[in-house]
Amino acid sequence: MEAKLDRLVSLVGSDQGFYILALHSFVEWYLRYRKGYTDEKFPELTWRFREELITEREGFIDGLNCLTGLAKQHHITNSVRHAFESFDEEEARAATLFFLRFCGLIGIDNSPQVQILWQNLEIWRNRTTILEQTTHLNTLEHMLKELQERNTELLMQKDERDQLKLELEETRLEMNRADLELRKVKASAEKKDAKIDSLRQQKHEISLRYTELEKSFSRFDDLERYLSYLSRFSLYTRSRMEYEQMISQLTPEQEDVLNSAELSRNLFIKGGPGTGKSLVMIELIRRVLPQQELDFGTESSIVFITFTTTLAKYNQYISSLRGLDLPVKLVRTTDSLLYGKFREIFGYSYRFKFNFIEEYLKERDIPGFFTRKELESEIENFLFGHMVSREEYIDRMIPRTGMRKRLTKEQRTEVWKIRDEIVEEMERAQLLTTEYLRMRLALYLKEHPENEEIRDISYLFVDETQDLTGAAVTALNELSRRCMVFAGDFDQSLYCFQNPFTRAGLSFQGRTKILRTNFRNTVQIHDFAEKFRALNNEGTDTENQPSPFREGPSPEVYRSDPESLLEMLATKLCIYTDELGYEPETICVLTPGNDVLQSLEEWLMYRNIPAVPIRDRNFHFDSTGSIRVSTLHSSKGLDFSVVLLYLPVLEKKELYSDETTDRLLHNLIYVGMTRAMDCLDVFVGDGVEINF
C-alpha cells in the first residue's frame, strides 16, 4: 500500500486527468483486492463498502458521503481513458478531497503520503474564488450557462433520452451475448457452418440496430453536455463545501467577534445569509459553558432561543455535529420561553389561542374603514406587538409605519375601544395571542423590577432577531440578568416591519459586529439572490453585504403552467439524485404556503418520490432517504445542498401598505433562495409577476 501511495504522491502536479484516474484506481484496487469485492462496476463497489460501514458502525460516520462523490465522479476517469480529456487543477483538488475522506474511512489518513496530499488542498484555506485561480472552470461555467439558457427544452428531453439510453444498454448486452454464443460455437468440436452463419447474421443485425440507436442518441448531445458540465461543477462545489466543514476554521472576523465578546454587556451579531451567525453563537455558548454549572432554574442559566421549533431542532442538530451536545432545555423557541415565564407569574390556567382576535371579530361589527384582517393586524401586530400605549396611539398620533391605511384620531379611538374589548375578553377566558402574551409579560416585568426570581437567565442568545417584535425583545431584555447576544439580518425580515430594538429601548452603538464572508452560498447563488433583491426591494442594508468565495452552477429559472412545472420539478429532482449523486435528505423543495405544500406532498407521493415535511412533529434532521419539503417561512435559518423553489402562485396578505407587503414578500423569496448551498432552481407559474 505504501508503494501505491508513493506513486500517487509522485503524480501530484502532473497531468490532472491522469492524477484523478490514479486516485480512483487506488480506491478500486483497495475495494477489489483488500476487501475482496467482486462487483462489476466501480459505483457498485463503493455502494457495497458504504452499506458495510453503515452495518458495522453506529451513528454518524464522518466522511461517508465521499463514496457517493467518488461514484459520481468516476465518469471523469472514463473520459480520460476513452477521450483523452483534460481536467483542471481545481477539479483535481475536488477529487483529492474525496480520496482523502476515503483514506479516513479505511484508517490510513495519518500516513505521511496522505499528509502530503493534504497539502494539495491548502490553497482552499485562502477562500478565494476559482475565477481568481483558473480559466479552465471559468470556460466550463461559460459553456454551462449557454446550455442553461435552453434548460426547459433540455429538461423535456430527459425522459426520452433515459428510455433510449436503456434501450442502448440492452442492445449492447444482446450484442455481447450473440458474440459469446458465436465464440462458443466456433470453439466447439462439432462446428456447423450454417449455425455460425446464422449467428453472424444475428450479430450483424444487432450491431446495425445498435449503430442506428447511437445515431439517434446523438440528438441528445446537448443534454449530455449539460449534465456533464453540471456534474463537474456540482462535484467541485460539494467538495469545496466539505473541505470548509472539515477544517472548521473560523475566519478572522469570526474570531474577532468571539474574542471581543466580553459577555458582560449586550452584543448584536449582524450578517447576511450564510455568514455563520448561528455558528458564532454556538461557539460563544461553547466558551461560556465551562464557566457555568448548567443547573437550570437558578440564576446562572444559559438559554439559546430561536424563532421556530424547526430552527431549534436544526440548531441542536448543528451543535451536535460540531461536538457540542447542548441540553435540550437550553435550545428553545422564543414563545416557549416567554409562555413558561408568563404562566409562572400569572398562573397555569392561561392557554394560547393564536386566532382569538380573528374569531372574536367574526362576531362583531367592523368599522367601515377596515377589513377584519386589517383590524386584526392593527391590534395584534401593531398595538400589541410594539407595546403601543393609548397616549402614543391617540394623543400623540405616532406614525403607523408599514400599515395599510392612514387613520384619523377618531378612527384610532374606535380601534382602541375594540382593542380594550378584546383584552377584557381574553383575560376573562384566560386565552392568549402571541403578541398579547409578549406585551403583557414585558409590561409586568418593567413594572416589577423587584421580582428577581423570574429573572434567572444569565446569558441569553437570540437567533433570527429580525422577526421579533418590540414586545418580545423588551420581555427578553427584562428576563436577562447579565447580557444578551442577538444575531440577525433585517434584510431577511419576514414578519416584522419595524426595528424591535428601537421599541425596546436598546441601542447597540459600538456593540455591533458584522460578518462579511458568505460560507453557505456559491458565488452564483449569492449574485442571483442579490440581483433579485436589488430588482425588487429598495432600501436594503448596504452595510451588510457579504462576499462568497465558492463557485458553482448558476441558478436556473423555469416558467410554465402548473402541470408542466411539476413535471419539470420531478425531472430536476431525478437529475440531482440519479445523475449528480445528491442524497435525498440534502435536497429541499420550498413552497409559498401550506396549501401549495400539501398539494406538492400528494403529487410527490403519487410519483413515488419519498418526501418528508420538516415541520412534522416526528421529523429529525439526521433522518435519511427522503427529500425535505417546507414552506418558505419554515425554512428560516436552515440550509440545504440543493433548493428548488416551487412558486406556482404567490399570495399577498393585504395587511400592510403595498410597499411593506411587497418588501416582506420579496424578503421571503430571498430567504428561500439563500437556503441553497450548491444548487438553486426556481419553478415559477406563468401568472406569477415577479422579476428574476
Secondary structure, DSSP 4 states (H G I P E B T S, - for coil): -HHHHHHHHHHTTS-HHHHHHHHHHHHHHIIIIIS----SSHHHHHHHHHHHHHHHS-S--TTTTHHHHHHHHHHHHHHHHHH-----HHHHHHHHHHHHHHHHHHT-TTSHHHHHHHGGGGGGGG---GGGT-SHHHHHHHHHHHHHTTHHHHHHHHHHHHHHHHHHHHHHHHHHHHHHHHHHHHHSSS--HHHHHHHHHHHHHHHHHHHHHHHHHGGGHHHHHHHHHHHHHHHHHHHHHHHHHHH-PPPHHHHHHHHH--SSS-EEEEE-TTS-HHHHHHHHHHHHGGGS---TTSTTEEEEEESSHHHHHHHHHHHHHTT----TTTEEEHHHHHHHHHHHHH-TT-EE-TTHHHHHHHTS---TTS-HHHHHHIIIIIIITTT--HIIIIIS----TTBSS---HHHHHHHHHHHHHHHHHHHHHTEE-HHHHHHHHHHHHHH-TT--TT--EEEEEESSGGG--HHHHHHHHHHEEEEEEEEE-GGG-SS--S-HHHHHT---TT-EEEE-EE-SS-HHHHHHHHHHHHHH--S--TT---EE----PPPEEEEE-HHHHHHHHHHHHHIIIIIS---GGGEEEEESSHHHHHHHHHHHHHTT--EEETTSTT--TT--SSEEEEETGGGTT--EEEEEEEES-----TTB-HHHHHHHHHHHHHHHHTTEEEEEEEEEETT-----
